[in-house]
Amino acid sequence: MKFSSGLPAAFSDETLTSWFYRIFMGSGIILKKPDLLLADPQRSWVGVNAIAEDLDFNFALAYFKTAAMSLSLDANLIKCYFDLRGITPVSPSGRTLFCRHCVREDVASGQMPGWRKQWCARDAVMCTCHNVDLTRLLSIPTFQKSWDAFAQTAQPTIVSDVWLRSDLQRLRMILIHKIQRWKVLLSTKDLRLFGNLYELFLSAPTYNHDAGVAHSFYGRKSARRFCQIITLQDAIRYGVELSDVQARFASQILTAYVLGGIRAQELSVFRRRCLIHGVKHPEIEEIIPMIRFSCATVDDYCYLHRLLGKFSRRKGSKIDELFLRFEKTVGARIFNSSLRFGC
């Protein structure tokens, strides 16, 4: 979209700082305060975790207002165009996934590459335009991360990853699209449960808590433990940002399977293809028993109960089977708790 003559048009799904960076690099205009377009976000600290200002999506910041004024832009129009539109993003430092095809096509069309909003989502797994897995940026994400992403794609790749085979990617795309269509039909309460379980299955491994089941679902070793993450709440909050695409995909599949969005027969098709290529995949009957929630204390158990809230738990369903096992083995046997999950 074109906002002003002399400025490059914004891509349809571009983030604000990506557009600002392309203005700085390619417009040729002289700004009173050019450093505004390359600002380093202000950071605060919670323990050893850095919390950065969100210059992409927080339009209340003085940074956004000053930059819009410097470029003579309509702040309300900019806010409307670059808003998230229902996406729940990772933190600025966690925006490291991108589509290698998108950035290449940007450059091939004679433009600076742009960073897309869909890549910033906490559940981002595949590019919706090219139906391929997103790639992780190897450098620290800055305003120029879109150019860094393109430079990374230009590097020769020697290692061949079986996970990226076209037939496996096609089946993953089919499953992801099915989940997306199914989620449209969910109520607000069920969508919240889906999001909570998705993040719970991706919990970061800490000194007190094991990694979420999604990290090892396809037979991979659990991620290294993060001693600076202490509580279960933080393990869940930061787990998504520390997870790779394979673990995120596993968590979406697990969550949809538990909640009834994917049938066992559909998952069996993908499992057979995985085994053909030597990718480990558990038996369908083993999925529910292998799910563990790492609660180190009674407080963790109670926090998990509050987090998940009241949800429908039909007797004999997979989610009932999951929490019935959890209540018996952890709640009653370890913590002597009578808390019941769901209703």
N, C-alpha and C positions, 0 to 999 in steps of 0.2 A: 504493500500500500504506500502511496506517495503522500507525504504530509506537507512537504514544502519544496519549492523549486530549488535546485542546487544540492539537495540531499538525496542520498540513495534511497530507493524504495525499501520498506521493511518486508521481509519474507512473511508468508501467511502465518507461520507458527514460531516466529523468532522471539527471543528474549530481549528485554530492553537494553541490557549492557552489551549484548552482541551487536545490536543495531548502532549503539553509540560508538562502539569500537570501529565498526565499518565506516561511520561518519568521519571519525578521527583520521583513519588511514586513507580514505579514498575520496572525500568530498572536495578537498582543496580549499575549504573556507577557513577564514581566520577567526578564531574565537577569542573572546576577552580572557577566558579562563580555560585553556585547553586541557588542563589537568583534571577538570571535572569529568571528562570522558574516560579517563584512565585512573579514576580514584581507587584507592585501596580501602575496602570496607573497614569500618571501625569494629574492633573486637573487644569482647568482654570475656571473662574467664569464670567457669564453674568448675572448681577443682583444677584438673589439668585439661579440661575440654574447652576449646575456644569456640565462642558463639559469635559469629560474624553478622553484621548488618546485611539484610537482604536487599541489595540494590536492584535486583531484577523485579521484585514483586511488591515491595513495600513503598507505596506511592505517597506515604505521609512523611517520608524523610526529606530533610532540607536539600539533600543531594539531588533528588528528582526535581524538585521545584526550581532550584537554581539552574540546573542543566536545561530544563525546558525553557526557562526564561532566556538563557544565554543563546539558545537556538531559535528563539521566537516561535515556539511551538504552542499549540493549544493543549494545556496540561490535561484537561478532561478527556479530550479525544485520544491522547497518548495513553492515558490510564485505561480507557475502555478497550483500546486495541491490544495492549500488552498484558491485560489482566489474565489470571490463571484459568478462568472458566471451568471451575470444578476440579482442577488438578491439585492434589496434595503433594507439595514438592519436598525433596530432601534439602538439607541445609546448603548454603552456597559452597562450602568446601566439599560437599558430597556430590556435586554435579559433574560427574566425570564419565558418564556414559554417552556415546554418540553413535550415529550411523555413518560408517565410512563411505557409503554410496552417496549420501546427501552432501557431505562436504566436498567430495570429488565433483559432483555435478554442479555445485555452486561455482567452483573454480573454472570448470570447463565452460561455463556460460559467461565467463569474463568478470565474475564478481568475487569479492572476498567471501569466504565461507561463513555461514551463520549458525548460531546455536539455537536449537529448537526447544520450545517449552515442553513438548512431550518427553524429551530426554530427561527432564528434571523431576519427573513424577516418581514417587516412592515405589510404584509398581511397574516402572518402565522395564521392559524386557526385550521387545523387538520393535523395529522401525515399522510404523503402519504404512509407510509409502513403499518400502522395498521388501517387507516381510523377511528381514534377516535379523539375526541377533545384534544387539548393540555392542559396541566395542568400548573397553575401558581406557580412558586417557591415562597415559603413564606419567605425565608431568603434573605439577601442582596447578589446579584450575585458577586462571586469572581472567582478566578481560579479553585476553587474546587466545583463550582456550580453543576457539573454533579454528584459528590458524594452526595452533599446536596440534589439533586433531588431524587436520589435513596433512601436516608435515609427518605425523606418525604413520598415516596410511601410505606415504611415499617410501617408507623404509622397507627394505626387502624382508619377507617373512619366510623363514626356513622351516619352522616347526609346523606340521600339519595336525590340526585338531580334529579328531573324528567327530566330536560333538557338532562341528560346523558343516558336516556333510549335507548336501542339498536335500536329500530325502528326509533326514532327521529334522532339518529346519522347516521343511514343508509340513511335516506332521505337527511340529511344535506350533507353527503358525495356525494350523487348523484348530488345535486345542485352545490356544489363546483367544482366537476369534470367537469360539464357542463360549468361553468363559465371559467374554465381554458382552455378548448378546444375552446371556443368561443373567448377568448382573443388572442389566437394564430393567429386568422384571422384578428385582428384589425391592423390598420395602426399605425405608431409611434405617430401621433397626437391624435388618439382616445385612445391609451394606456395611453398617458399623461393625457387626460381628465378623464379616468377611475381612475387613481391614485389620481388626485386632488379631484375628487368628493368623493372617498373613504375616504380620510383624512378629507375632509370638514365635512362629515356626522359624523365623530368621534371627532369633535372639543371638546377640554376640556372646561368645564364650568368655567368661571372666574367671577370676580367682574362685568365686563361690558358685558359679552357674555354668552348666555345660552348654555347648552350642545348641541352637535350635535344630530340630530334626532336618530341616531343609538343606543344611550345610553338608550333610552326609547321605542324603537320600539316594544319590547316584553313585555311591560307593567311594566318594572322595574323603580325604582326611579332614577332620574338623579344623576350622581356622585357628590361628594361634590365640592364646588367651590374652585378654586386655585387662591388666591389673588396675589400670586407672579407672575402669568402669566398675563401680562397686555394687549398686543396687540392681534388682531385677528390672525396675522401671527404666533405668538407663541402658541396661542390656538390650531391652526391647526397642527403646528409642533410637539407639545408635546402630542396632544390628542391621537394619536395611541399608544404611549408608556404607557399612563395611562388607556388604555381601556382593558377590559377583553375579553375573547374569544367570549362570546355571543354577545357583541357589535360589535366586528370585523366581525363576521359572518353576523350580521344584515346589516352592512355597505356594505359588498360585495353583498349581495342580493339586497339591495336598489339601489346600483350603476348599477348593471347588469340589473335590472328591468327598471330603468330610461333610460338606453342606448339601451334597446332592446335585451339584451343577455338572458333574462329569460322571458317567456310568462306568462300571468296571470293564465292560466290553470295549468301550472307547479307549480306556487307558491301556488295556491289554494289547491293542494294535501298536501303540507306541512302544510298549515294553518289548514286544517281539522284535521290532526293528532295532531297538537299543542293543539287545542281546546278539543280534546278527553282527553288529559292528563292534562288539566287545565292550559296550558301555553297560555297567552294572545297573540293574533296576530290580527292586524287591518284588517278590510275588505279590499279587494284588491282595491276597488274604493276609499278608504280613504288614500291610501299610498301617492299619489302625494300631496293632500291638506295638509297632516300632516307635510310635509318637510318644515322647516324654516331655513333660513340662518341668523345667529345672527350678524347683522351689527349695531354697536352702534353709528357710526359716518359716515360722508360722506367719510372720508379717508378709513374706513373699506370697504365701498361699492366699492370704486375705486380700492382698493387692490384686492378684490374678482374678479373684472372685469379683472384686469391684470393677476391674477393667472390662471383663466380659459382660457383666450385667445380666439382665434377664433376657433370655432368648428361648425360642421354641425348641423343645427337646422331646420329640415324639418317641415313644417307647419302641425299641428295636431298630431305630435309625442309627446311622454311623456315628453321628455326633453324640447320641445317647450312649452308644457302646464305648466311645472314646472317654467321655467324662465319668461313666460308671466305673471304668477301670481306674481312672485317675483318683476318684473319690475313695475307692477301696484301698488302693496301694499306697497313696500318699496321704490323703486326708485322714482316713480312719486309722491306718496302720502306723503312720509315722507321727502325725501331728494330733491324733485323737480328736479330729475335727468333724463336726456333723454338717458342715456347710455343703449345700447342694448347688451345683452350677446349673443355670438355666431354670426353666419351669415347665 
